[in-house]
Amino acid sequence: MSSVTSSTQNLVATSTATLPQVRDDRNDSKNSNNTRWIGRTVIYGLLLVFAVLYLMPLFVMLTTSFKTMDEIQNGNMLALPQSPTFDPWIKAWGETCVGLTCAGIKGYFWNSIKMVVPAVAISTIMGALNGYVLTKWRFPGHTLVFGLMLFACFIPFQSVLLPMATILGSLGRFGMTLQNATGWNFGFGNPTVNLVFVHVVYGLGFTTLFFRNFYEAFPTELVRAAQVDGASFFQIFRRIMLPNSLPIIVVTVIYQFTNIWNDFLF
């Protein structure tokens, strides 16, 4: 009887001793959750402030474009338009004088589209192929090739401007000769085609870098398993690599599009 009583007393004492520890653990967990919640609130608040500051110029630009001249001259840039009008958009699109031509910006806009879309598409596809080869189909000297392409990213565009212009001039003359001989226009002398070529070549180093770093973390076992199953080079690229490359494709397209669209050097 005494042994049972002693065991019961020991159990009660142990339980009583562990109660403060359990309470301390619960308090620590609660404090940790509160700290995490406060940290997230601060981070999200700062991100919201930065997003508002970043989007403010876009907001001012859009609201101002719908205002009349009197509203603009009042000086309140953040105010919403009192009498929204599309006249500024209509005039800018088809009537604004650029130089000696008063045909609006529509011609320049479509020229930019014709240049940007092919350049972005070609440089993204070629960058994906290069990154795929440099990570999953390694060959002797692949590190040197990647190093040279990475080095090309740091060459100022202005330093290759004259050599590039010389090459484009030679391509134009070659295109004229080819057209005279065959009667077919292959587009070598077309300024838009030449600009597409320039931006593809100059952006290839960056797109290769993006895809190479992304594919470096991609499981090589999937590629090896596809090879064992008899999949070819392009089948693996099309069915395995590309479907899993949406995040880096979006990053590359945004990067290339903004760089090419905002390039006023030519």
Backbone as JSON, one array per atom type, in Angstrom:
{
  "sequence": "MSSVTSSTQNLVATSTATLPQVRDDRNDSKNSNNTRWIGRTVIYGLLLVFAVLYLMPLFVMLTTSFKTMDEIQNGNMLALPQSPTFDPWIKAWGETCVGLTCAGIKGYFWNSIKMVVPAVAISTIMGALNGYVLTKWRFPGHTLVFGLMLFACFIPFQSVLLPMATILGSLGRFGMTLQNATGWNFGFGNPTVNLVFVHVVYGLGFTTLFFRNFYEAFPTELVRAAQVDGASFFQIFRRIMLPNSLPIIVVTVIYQFTNIWNDFLF",
  "N": [[0.83, -1.21, 0.0], [1.93, 1.15, 0.82], [3.88, 1.41, -1.13], [2.37, 1.84, -3.43], [1.16, 4.24, -2.79], [3.42, 5.8, -2.64], [4.31, 5.7, -5.31], [2.2, 6.95, -6.56], [2.4, 9.48, -5.45], [4.89, 10.23, -6.48], [4.27, 10.29, -9.22], [2.37, 12.33, -9.28], [3.96, 14.42, -8.42], [5.83, 14.51, -10.49], [4.15, 15.16, -12.66], [3.22, 17.59, -11.79], [5.58, 19.0, -11.85], [6.16, 19.05, -14.55], [4.17, 20.62, -15.59], [4.68, 23.51, -15.49], [6.73, 23.55, -17.42], [5.39, 22.74, -19.76], [3.6, 24.83, -19.97], [5.42, 26.9, -20.36], [6.48, 26.14, -22.85], [4.21, 26.42, -24.43], [3.8, 29.15, -24.18], [6.17, 30.09, -25.36], [5.77, 29.15, -27.97], [3.49, 30.62, -28.63], [4.5, 33.23, -28.44], [6.4, 33.07, -30.46], [4.75, 32.74, -32.71], [3.4, 35.18, -32.64], [5.54, 36.93, -33.06], [6.29, 36.11, -35.64], [3.98, 36.79, -37.05], [3.93, 39.57, -36.72], [6.3, 40.22, -38.06], [5.69, 39.41, -40.7], [3.57, 41.14, -41.21], [4.88, 43.63, -41.19], [6.65, 43.28, -43.36], [4.86, 42.84, -45.54], [3.52, 45.26, -45.42], [5.59, 47.09, -46.07], [6.17, 46.18, -48.66], [3.76, 46.79, -49.91], [3.79, 49.58, -49.74], [6.05, 50.16, -51.33], [5.12, 49.13, -53.77], [3.0, 50.88, -54.33], [4.42, 53.31, -54.6], [5.98, 52.64, -56.8], [4.07, 52.25, -58.8], [2.9, 54.71, -58.97], [3.86, 56.71, -60.9], [2.84, 55.53, -63.27], [0.1, 55.64, -62.77], [-0.3, 58.45, -62.66], [0.41, 59.09, -65.29], [-1.56, 57.75, -66.82], [-4.0, 58.87, -65.84], [-3.58, 61.56, -66.45], [-3.54, 61.46, -69.22], [-6.18, 61.32, -69.91], [-7.24, 63.75, -69.3], [-8.38, 67.14, -69.87], [-6.72, 70.02, -71.34], [-7.01, 72.23, -69.67], [-7.5, 71.07, -67.16], [-5.07, 69.79, -66.77], [-3.33, 71.96, -66.57], [-4.07, 72.99, -64.14], [-2.56, 71.82, -62.2], [-2.82, 69.76, -60.3], [-1.74, 66.75, -60.15], [-2.46, 64.25, -59.16], [-5.18, 64.16, -59.1], [-8.31, 62.84, -60.22], [-9.58, 62.71, -63.6], [-11.96, 65.2, -64.43], [-13.64, 65.54, -66.63], [-13.45, 63.09, -68.54], [-11.65, 62.37, -71.54], [-10.95, 61.07, -74.81], [-9.54, 62.33, -76.72], [-6.73, 63.12, -76.61], [-5.49, 60.6, -76.93], [-6.42, 59.84, -79.46], [-5.36, 61.86, -81.1], [-2.6, 61.49, -80.63], [-2.26, 58.94, -81.69], [-2.94, 59.11, -84.44], [-2.53, 61.71, -85.49], [-0.45, 63.28, -84.49], [2.52, 65.16, -84.99], [5.57, 63.94, -85.94], [8.66, 64.86, -86.36], [8.76, 65.84, -89.67], [6.53, 64.58, -90.49], [3.11, 64.16, -90.09], [1.57, 61.91, -88.99], [0.98, 60.59, -86.71], [1.77, 58.19, -84.08], [1.36, 55.6, -84.76], [2.6, 54.16, -86.83], [5.26, 53.95, -85.92], [4.78, 52.56, -83.6], [3.83, 50.03, -84.52], [6.07, 49.22, -85.92], [7.82, 48.86, -83.8], [6.55, 46.71, -82.52], [6.82, 44.74, -84.51], [9.54, 44.42, -84.38], [10.14, 43.76, -81.69], [8.64, 41.45, -80.88], [9.47, 39.15, -82.57], [12.24, 39.21, -81.91], [12.28, 38.79, -79.12], [11.03, 36.26, -78.96], [12.76, 34.59, -80.5], [15.28, 34.9, -79.19], [14.62, 33.93, -76.65], [13.91, 31.23, -77.12], [16.32, 30.25, -78.23], [18.04, 30.76, -76.07], [16.95, 29.0, -74.19], [17.49, 26.52, -75.4], [20.31, 26.63, -75.43], [20.87, 26.76, -72.65], [19.84, 24.28, -71.92], [21.52, 22.48, -73.31], [24.01, 23.12, -72.18], [23.75, 22.25, -69.58], [22.53, 19.68, -69.41], [23.43, 18.16, -71.53], [26.27, 17.9, -71.55], [29.43, 18.75, -72.96], [32.86, 18.44, -74.09], [34.6, 21.29, -73.12], [32.41, 22.84, -72.51], [32.23, 24.53, -70.33], [34.0, 26.58, -70.98], [32.72, 27.65, -73.23], [30.35, 28.61, -72.07], [31.48, 30.5, -70.35], [32.55, 32.36, -72.18], [30.2, 33.28, -73.38], [29.01, 34.41, -71.15], [30.85, 36.41, -70.62], [30.36, 38.06, -72.78], [28.08, 39.35, -71.99], [28.87, 41.51, -70.52], [29.97, 43.34, -72.17], [29.89, 46.61, -73.3], [27.18, 47.95, -75.15], [27.61, 50.06, -76.86], [30.24, 49.8, -77.65], [30.29, 47.81, -79.54], [28.88, 48.82, -81.56], [29.72, 50.07, -84.01], [31.15, 47.87, -85.34], [28.92, 46.15, -85.56], [27.2, 47.66, -87.19], [28.72, 47.65, -89.52], [28.66, 44.93, -90.18], [25.9, 44.6, -90.59], [25.57, 46.29, -92.78], [27.04, 44.87, -94.68], [25.47, 42.56, -94.8], [23.16, 43.68, -95.89], [24.05, 44.42, -98.45], [24.7, 41.88, -99.41], [22.14, 40.76, -99.4], [20.87, 42.31, -101.38], [22.35, 41.54, -103.62], [21.69, 38.83, -103.68], [18.95, 39.0, -104.1], [18.85, 40.19, -106.63], [19.93, 38.12, -108.09], [18.26, 35.92, -107.69], [15.68, 36.86, -107.57], [14.2, 36.81, -105.29], [13.28, 38.22, -102.18], [15.01, 38.14, -99.33], [15.07, 39.58, -97.03], [17.42, 40.62, -95.92], [18.29, 43.24, -96.19], [16.39, 44.67, -94.89], [15.55, 47.06, -92.48], [14.12, 46.47, -90.09], [14.37, 43.68, -89.85], [17.13, 43.55, -89.56], [17.45, 44.84, -87.09], [16.12, 43.04, -85.43], [17.91, 40.91, -85.64], [20.18, 42.06, -84.41], [19.32, 42.49, -81.73], [18.71, 39.9, -80.96], [21.22, 38.63, -81.05], [22.67, 40.17, -79.17], [21.17, 39.79, -76.85], [21.37, 37.1, -76.37], [23.35, 36.08, -74.67], [22.42, 36.8, -72.11], [19.9, 35.48, -71.96], [20.75, 32.84, -72.19], [22.24, 32.61, -69.83], [20.19, 32.89, -67.89], [18.53, 30.6, -68.38], [20.39, 28.55, -68.15], [21.2, 28.64, -65.44], [18.72, 28.06, -64.31], [18.12, 25.46, -65.3], [20.21, 24.11, -64.17], [19.49, 23.37, -61.63], [17.56, 21.55, -62.19], [16.29, 18.2, -62.04], [18.57, 15.84, -63.11], [18.13, 13.17, -63.38], [15.63, 12.75, -64.52], [16.06, 13.43, -67.18], [17.94, 11.48, -67.88], [16.39, 9.18, -67.51], [14.49, 9.57, -69.52], [16.15, 9.37, -71.73], [16.87, 6.67, -71.56], [14.41, 5.56, -72.13], [14.3, 6.06, -74.78], [13.88, 8.6, -75.8], [14.45, 11.41, -77.88], [16.81, 14.15, -78.43], [15.39, 16.6, -78.92], [12.83, 15.77, -78.21], [13.02, 15.35, -75.45], [13.59, 17.95, -74.69], [11.26, 19.29, -75.52], [9.12, 17.94, -74.26], [9.77, 17.55, -71.59], [11.59, 19.5, -70.49], [10.72, 22.13, -71.36], [7.89, 22.26, -70.53], [8.26, 22.54, -67.77], [9.47, 24.93, -67.46], [8.18, 27.35, -67.22], [8.31, 29.49, -65.22], [10.94, 30.65, -65.59], [10.81, 31.28, -68.26], [8.89, 33.31, -68.3], [10.26, 35.28, -66.81], [12.46, 35.74, -68.52], [11.22, 36.64, -70.89], [9.99, 39.02, -70.01], [12.27, 40.48, -69.25], [13.75, 40.67, -71.68], [11.85, 41.92, -73.33], [11.39, 44.45, -72.1], [13.97, 45.54, -72.26], [14.47, 45.66, -75.04], [12.29, 47.12, -76.02], [12.63, 49.59, -74.78], [14.92, 50.53, -75.92], [16.47, 53.08, -77.42], [18.62, 53.56, -78.98], [18.97, 52.99, -81.67]],
  "CA": [[0.0, 0.0, 0.0], [2.82, 2.31, 0.88], [4.56, 1.56, -2.42], [1.41, 2.44, -4.36], [1.03, 5.64, -2.42], [4.67, 6.48, -3.04], [4.31, 5.84, -6.78], [1.21, 7.98, -6.9], [2.97, 10.78, -5.08], [5.94, 10.55, -7.45], [3.62, 10.65, -10.48], [1.78, 13.66, -9.12], [5.06, 15.38, -8.35], [6.38, 14.66, -11.84], [3.18, 15.88, -13.48], [3.21, 18.98, -11.34], [6.83, 19.63, -12.29], [6.15, 19.25, -16.0], [3.16, 21.61, -15.98], [5.3, 24.79, -15.86], [7.47, 23.42, -18.67], [4.41, 22.74, -20.85], [3.1, 26.2, -20.11], [6.49, 27.71, -20.97], [6.54, 25.79, -24.28], [3.06, 27.04, -25.09], [4.05, 30.6, -24.24], [7.2, 30.32, -26.37], [5.14, 28.97, -29.28], [2.61, 31.77, -28.87], [5.35, 34.4, -28.7], [7.0, 32.88, -31.78], [3.71, 33.02, -33.7], [3.17, 36.62, -32.65], [6.69, 37.56, -33.72], [6.21, 35.82, -37.07], [2.86, 37.57, -37.6], [4.36, 40.97, -36.79], [7.29, 40.32, -39.13], [5.0, 39.35, -41.99], [2.8, 42.38, -41.38], [5.83, 44.69, -41.55], [7.15, 43.02, -44.71], [3.79, 43.1, -46.5], [3.27, 46.7, -45.43], [6.65, 47.74, -46.85], [5.98, 45.83, -50.07], [2.62, 47.56, -50.41], [4.24, 50.97, -49.92], [6.93, 50.19, -52.5], [4.3, 48.93, -54.96], [2.28, 52.13, -54.6], [5.39, 54.28, -55.11], [6.41, 52.21, -58.12], [2.97, 52.39, -59.74], [2.4, 56.07, -58.98], [4.05, 57.37, -62.21], [1.9, 54.97, -64.24], [-1.22, 56.19, -62.45], [-0.32, 59.85, -63.08], [0.45, 59.12, -66.75], [-2.86, 57.35, -67.37], [-5.03, 59.84, -65.52], [-3.31, 62.8, -67.19], [-3.85, 61.28, -70.64], [-7.63, 61.47, -70.1], [-7.65, 65.08, -68.86], [-8.29, 68.25, -70.81], [-5.57, 70.88, -71.09], [-7.29, 73.09, -68.51], [-7.3, 70.28, -65.96], [-3.63, 69.55, -66.61], [-2.69, 73.2, -66.14], [-4.42, 73.29, -62.75], [-1.4, 71.41, -61.41], [-3.08, 68.63, -59.4], [-1.47, 65.57, -60.96], [-3.08, 63.05, -58.59], [-6.64, 64.24, -59.19], [-8.94, 62.11, -61.31], [-10.13, 63.63, -64.62], [-13.35, 65.61, -64.23], [-14.35, 65.26, -67.89], [-12.54, 62.21, -69.29], [-11.7, 62.49, -72.99], [-10.02, 60.24, -75.55], [-8.93, 63.13, -77.78], [-5.26, 63.01, -76.64], [-5.12, 59.3, -77.49], [-6.71, 59.85, -80.91], [-4.38, 62.72, -81.76], [-1.28, 60.87, -80.56], [-2.21, 57.76, -82.54], [-3.04, 59.33, -85.88], [-2.39, 63.09, -85.96], [0.72, 63.95, -83.93], [3.63, 65.37, -85.92], [6.89, 63.45, -85.53], [9.51, 65.4, -87.42], [7.98, 66.51, -90.71], [5.38, 63.73, -90.82], [2.01, 64.27, -89.12], [0.76, 60.69, -89.13], [0.85, 59.94, -85.41], [2.79, 57.24, -83.66], [0.94, 54.22, -85.04], [3.62, 53.49, -87.64], [6.38, 53.63, -85.05], [4.34, 51.53, -82.66], [3.8, 48.72, -85.17], [7.46, 48.85, -86.19], [8.37, 48.33, -82.55], [5.97, 45.37, -82.32], [7.46, 43.84, -85.48], [10.92, 44.18, -83.96], [10.25, 43.2, -80.34], [8.06, 40.11, -80.75], [10.38, 38.12, -83.07], [13.51, 39.2, -81.18], [12.06, 38.15, -77.82], [10.73, 34.84, -79.16], [13.95, 33.86, -80.97], [16.31, 34.89, -78.15], [14.17, 33.07, -75.56], [14.02, 29.83, -77.55], [17.74, 29.9, -78.35], [18.59, 30.72, -74.72], [16.49, 27.76, -73.56], [18.28, 25.43, -75.99], [21.69, 26.73, -74.94], [20.9, 26.35, -71.26], [19.58, 22.84, -71.9], [22.73, 21.78, -73.75], [25.13, 23.37, -71.26], [23.54, 21.6, -68.28], [22.09, 18.29, -69.49], [24.15, 17.49, -72.61], [27.6, 18.5, -71.42], [30.42, 18.35, -73.96], [34.18, 18.99, -73.73], [34.71, 22.72, -73.34], [31.14, 23.55, -72.28], [32.47, 25.61, -69.36], [34.62, 27.68, -71.72], [31.68, 28.27, -74.06], [29.48, 29.4, -71.2], [32.25, 31.65, -69.88], [32.62, 33.35, -73.25], [28.87, 33.89, -73.52], [28.81, 35.25, -69.98], [31.7, 37.59, -70.8], [29.72, 38.94, -73.76], [27.03, 40.14, -71.33], [29.45, 42.69, -69.89], [30.5, 44.23, -73.2], [28.95, 47.71, -73.55], [26.59, 47.89, -76.49], [28.18, 51.12, -77.7], [31.54, 49.4, -78.16], [30.11, 46.92, -80.69], [27.93, 49.47, -82.47], [30.31, 50.21, -85.34], [31.27, 46.56, -86.0], [27.59, 45.63, -85.89], [26.72, 48.41, -88.35], [29.47, 47.16, -90.68], [28.12, 43.61, -90.51], [24.56, 44.79, -91.15], [25.74, 46.83, -94.13], [27.46, 43.76, -95.55], [24.3, 41.71, -95.01], [22.28, 44.37, -96.82], [24.59, 44.27, -99.82], [24.53, 40.47, -99.79], [20.73, 40.56, -99.69], [20.58, 42.91, -102.68], [22.95, 40.67, -104.64], [20.9, 37.6, -103.73], [17.66, 39.33, -104.7], [19.06, 40.39, -108.07], [20.26, 36.85, -108.72], [17.17, 34.94, -107.58], [14.38, 37.49, -107.62], [13.55, 36.65, -103.99], [13.73, 39.13, -101.13], [15.2, 37.39, -98.09], [14.98, 40.49, -95.89], [18.71, 41.01, -95.33], [18.44, 44.68, -96.19], [15.28, 45.28, -94.17], [16.02, 47.57, -91.17], [13.48, 45.76, -88.98], [15.03, 42.37, -89.74], [18.47, 43.78, -89.03], [17.34, 45.14, -85.66], [15.81, 41.76, -84.78], [19.17, 40.17, -85.58], [21.04, 42.71, -83.42], [18.84, 42.27, -80.37], [18.83, 38.47, -80.66], [22.63, 38.34, -80.77], [23.11, 40.81, -77.94], [20.44, 39.25, -75.7], [21.53, 35.65, -76.25], [24.14, 35.78, -73.48], [21.58, 36.92, -70.92], [18.9, 34.41, -71.93], [21.46, 31.59, -71.88], [22.56, 32.65, -68.4], [18.97, 32.64, -67.13], [18.08, 29.22, -68.52], [21.44, 27.66, -67.65], [21.08, 28.59, -63.98], [17.46, 27.4, -63.96], [18.23, 24.04, -65.6], [21.24, 23.52, -63.31], [18.79, 22.77, -60.48], [16.55, 20.59, -62.67], [16.79, 16.84, -61.82], [19.15, 15.19, -64.28], [17.61, 11.8, -63.46], [14.5, 12.74, -65.46], [16.63, 13.42, -68.53], [18.54, 10.16, -68.08], [15.3, 8.21, -67.67], [13.92, 9.77, -70.85], [17.1, 8.81, -72.7], [16.73, 5.21, -71.5], [13.15, 5.23, -72.81], [14.46, 6.27, -76.21], [13.52, 9.96, -76.21], [15.52, 12.12, -78.58], [17.24, 15.44, -77.87], [14.3, 17.58, -78.97], [11.68, 15.24, -77.46], [13.25, 15.66, -74.03], [13.47, 19.4, -74.52], [9.89, 19.73, -75.73], [8.14, 17.28, -73.39], [10.18, 17.54, -70.18], [12.21, 20.74, -70.04], [9.88, 23.32, -71.6], [6.71, 22.36, -69.66], [8.66, 22.9, -66.41], [10.29, 26.15, -67.54], [7.33, 28.53, -67.3], [8.79, 30.65, -64.44], [12.1, 31.32, -66.18], [10.37, 31.85, -69.54], [8.24, 34.6, -67.99], [11.33, 36.22, -66.44], [13.26, 36.07, -69.71], [10.41, 37.44, -71.81], [9.85, 40.37, -69.44], [13.58, 41.14, -69.31], [14.08, 40.99, -73.07], [10.87, 42.86, -73.88], [11.64, 45.8, -71.59], [15.24, 46.03, -72.78], [14.38, 45.97, -76.47], [11.29, 48.17, -76.23], [13.15, 50.86, -74.28], [16.2, 50.84, -76.55], [16.32, 54.16, -78.39], [19.92, 53.81, -79.59], [18.85, 52.93, -83.13]],
  "C": [[0.86, 1.25, 0.0], [3.54, 2.55, -0.43], [3.65, 2.2, -3.45], [1.26, 3.91, -4.08], [2.26, 6.43, -2.83], [4.73, 6.7, -4.54], [3.35, 6.92, -7.22], [1.75, 9.36, -6.6], [4.06, 11.21, -6.07], [5.35, 10.99, -8.78], [3.02, 12.04, -10.42], [2.86, 14.72, -9.1], [5.66, 15.62, -9.73], [5.46, 15.45, -12.73], [3.15, 17.34, -13.1], [4.46, 19.72, -11.8], [6.83, 19.92, -13.77], [5.14, 20.3, -16.45], [3.78, 22.97, -16.3], [6.07, 24.72, -17.17], [6.54, 23.44, -19.87], [3.87, 24.14, -21.08], [4.15, 27.1, -20.75], [6.6, 27.43, -22.46], [5.39, 26.44, -25.04], [3.26, 28.55, -25.22], [5.1, 30.94, -25.3], [6.62, 30.2, -27.77], [4.24, 30.15, -29.63], [3.41, 33.02, -29.19], [5.99, 34.31, -30.08], [5.99, 33.19, -32.89], [3.42, 34.52, -33.79], [4.3, 37.36, -33.35], [6.65, 37.35, -35.22], [5.1, 36.64, -37.73], [3.24, 39.04, -37.73], [5.37, 41.17, -37.92], [6.65, 40.3, -40.5], [4.2, 40.61, -42.26], [3.71, 43.53, -41.81], [6.31, 44.52, -42.99], [6.08, 43.34, -45.75], [3.45, 44.58, -46.57], [4.31, 47.46, -46.24], [6.5, 47.44, -48.34], [4.82, 46.61, -50.68], [3.01, 49.01, -50.65], [5.12, 51.09, -51.16], [6.13, 50.01, -53.79], [3.54, 50.19, -55.33], [3.22, 53.18, -55.18], [5.82, 53.93, -56.53], [5.33, 52.46, -59.17], [2.44, 53.82, -59.83], [2.65, 56.79, -60.31], [3.1, 56.85, -63.28], [0.5, 55.52, -64.02], [-1.33, 57.63, -62.93], [-0.35, 59.95, -64.6], [-0.93, 58.8, -67.34], [-3.94, 58.38, -67.08], [-4.83, 61.15, -66.28], [-3.7, 62.67, -68.65], [-5.34, 61.43, -70.92], [-8.14, 62.85, -69.69], [-7.6, 66.08, -70.02], [-7.09, 69.12, -70.44], [-5.79, 71.78, -69.87], [-7.07, 72.33, -67.2], [-5.82, 70.01, -65.7], [-2.94, 70.79, -66.07], [-3.05, 73.6, -64.72], [-3.35, 72.81, -61.77], [-1.61, 70.27, -60.45], [-2.93, 67.33, -60.18], [-2.2, 64.33, -60.46], [-4.6, 63.04, -58.68], [-7.14, 63.44, -60.38], [-9.51, 63.09, -62.32], [-11.61, 63.93, -64.36], [-14.22, 65.32, -65.46], [-13.45, 64.4, -68.77], [-12.74, 62.33, -70.8], [-10.64, 61.61, -73.62], [-9.32, 61.03, -76.66], [-7.4, 63.06, -77.77], [-4.78, 61.69, -77.23], [-5.32, 59.28, -79.01], [-5.68, 60.69, -81.65], [-2.99, 62.09, -81.75], [-1.17, 59.69, -81.52], [-2.17, 58.1, -84.02], [-2.76, 60.72, -86.38], [-1.12, 63.79, -85.48], [1.83, 64.03, -84.97], [4.92, 64.87, -85.28], [7.86, 63.84, -86.63], [8.66, 66.18, -88.4], [6.73, 65.74, -91.1], [4.34, 63.82, -89.72], [1.06, 63.09, -89.27], [0.63, 59.95, -87.81], [1.96, 58.94, -85.14], [2.46, 55.8, -84.04], [1.97, 53.47, -85.87], [4.81, 53.07, -86.81], [6.02, 52.53, -84.06], [4.37, 50.14, -83.3], [5.2, 48.28, -85.59], [8.12, 48.26, -84.94], [7.84, 46.92, -82.26], [6.64, 44.36, -83.24], [8.89, 43.51, -85.09], [10.98, 43.39, -82.65], [9.78, 41.74, -80.3], [8.98, 39.02, -81.33], [11.68, 38.05, -82.28], [13.36, 38.51, -79.83], [11.84, 36.65, -77.98], [11.99, 34.06, -79.54], [15.0, 33.78, -79.87], [15.91, 34.0, -76.98], [14.32, 31.6, -75.92], [15.49, 29.4, -77.64], [18.41, 29.86, -76.97], [18.2, 29.45, -73.98], [17.27, 26.56, -74.1], [19.71, 25.45, -75.49], [21.8, 26.29, -73.49], [20.69, 24.85, -71.09], [20.83, 22.05, -72.26], [23.84, 21.92, -72.73], [24.96, 22.68, -69.91], [23.24, 20.11, -68.39], [22.78, 17.51, -70.6], [25.58, 18.06, -72.66], [28.55, 17.91, -72.46], [31.76, 18.94, -73.55], [34.26, 20.48, -74.09], [33.43, 23.49, -73.09], [31.31, 24.7, -71.29], [33.08, 26.82, -70.05], [33.59, 28.41, -72.57], [30.76, 29.14, -73.21], [30.2, 30.63, -70.66], [32.35, 32.74, -70.92], [31.28, 34.05, -73.45], [28.57, 34.81, -72.34], [29.64, 36.53, -70.08], [31.06, 38.58, -71.77], [28.63, 39.79, -73.13], [27.56, 41.45, -70.77], [30.09, 43.64, -70.89], [29.5, 45.35, -73.44], [28.46, 47.69, -74.99], [27.21, 48.92, -77.42], [29.51, 50.7, -78.31], [31.43, 48.48, -79.37], [29.2, 47.55, -81.73], [28.48, 49.57, -83.88], [30.55, 48.87, -86.02], [29.92, 45.96, -86.4], [27.01, 46.34, -87.11], [27.42, 47.95, -89.62], [28.93, 45.81, -91.14], [26.74, 43.73, -91.15], [24.62, 45.37, -92.55], [26.15, 45.75, -95.11], [26.29, 42.81, -95.82], [23.31, 42.35, -95.98], [22.75, 44.25, -98.25], [24.47, 42.83, -100.3], [23.08, 40.18, -100.15], [20.34, 41.13, -101.04], [21.13, 42.05, -103.81], [22.13, 39.39, -104.8], [19.54, 37.85, -104.38], [17.79, 39.53, -106.19], [19.3, 39.07, -108.79], [19.07, 35.89, -108.74], [15.79, 35.54, -107.75], [13.59, 37.39, -106.32], [14.15, 37.63, -102.98], [13.8, 38.37, -99.8], [15.24, 38.28, -96.85], [16.28, 40.93, -95.28], [18.89, 42.52, -95.27], [17.33, 45.41, -95.47], [15.75, 45.77, -92.8], [15.4, 46.83, -89.99], [14.11, 44.39, -88.76], [16.42, 42.51, -89.15], [18.44, 44.06, -87.53], [16.96, 43.89, -84.86], [17.09, 40.95, -84.6], [20.08, 40.74, -84.49], [20.6, 42.36, -82.01], [18.87, 40.79, -79.99], [20.26, 38.13, -80.27], [23.05, 38.92, -79.43], [22.4, 40.24, -76.71], [20.66, 37.78, -75.45], [22.35, 35.27, -75.01], [23.31, 35.82, -72.21], [20.56, 35.79, -70.84], [19.55, 33.06, -71.64], [21.81, 31.5, -70.41], [21.33, 32.31, -67.56], [18.59, 31.16, -67.17], [19.12, 28.24, -67.99], [21.35, 27.53, -66.14], [19.79, 27.89, -63.54], [17.56, 25.89, -64.17], [19.29, 23.35, -64.75], [20.6, 22.82, -62.11], [17.73, 21.75, -60.9], [17.1, 19.17, -62.52], [17.29, 16.19, -63.1], [18.61, 13.78, -64.46], [16.44, 11.71, -64.43], [15.0, 12.69, -66.9], [17.23, 12.05, -68.83], [17.46, 9.1, -68.29], [14.65, 8.34, -69.04], [14.84, 9.23, -71.93], [17.01, 7.29, -72.73], [15.46, 4.76, -72.22], [13.2, 5.51, -74.3], [14.08, 7.65, -76.71], [14.72, 10.65, -76.84], [15.83, 13.45, -77.88], [16.08, 16.42, -77.8], [13.05, 17.08, -78.27], [11.82, 15.52, -75.97], [13.07, 17.14, -73.77], [12.02, 19.85, -74.58], [8.92, 19.17, -74.7], [8.5, 17.33, -71.9], [10.66, 18.91, -69.73], [11.27, 21.94, -70.18], [8.64, 23.37, -70.7], [7.03, 22.76, -68.22], [9.44, 24.2, -66.36], [9.47, 27.42, -67.56], [7.85, 29.7, -66.46], [9.94, 31.39, -65.1], [11.76, 31.88, -67.56], [9.73, 33.21, -69.31], [9.29, 35.65, -67.64], [12.11, 36.67, -67.66], [12.48, 36.95, -70.67], [10.26, 38.87, -71.3], [11.16, 41.13, -69.56], [13.9, 41.58, -70.74], [13.13, 42.05, -73.64], [11.15, 44.28, -73.4], [12.94, 46.37, -72.12], [15.13, 46.46, -74.23], [13.42, 47.12, -76.71], [11.84, 49.54, -75.83], [14.49, 51.24, -74.9], [15.99, 51.87, -77.65], [17.63, 54.45, -79.12], [19.83, 53.83, -81.11], [17.75, 53.86, -83.64]]
}
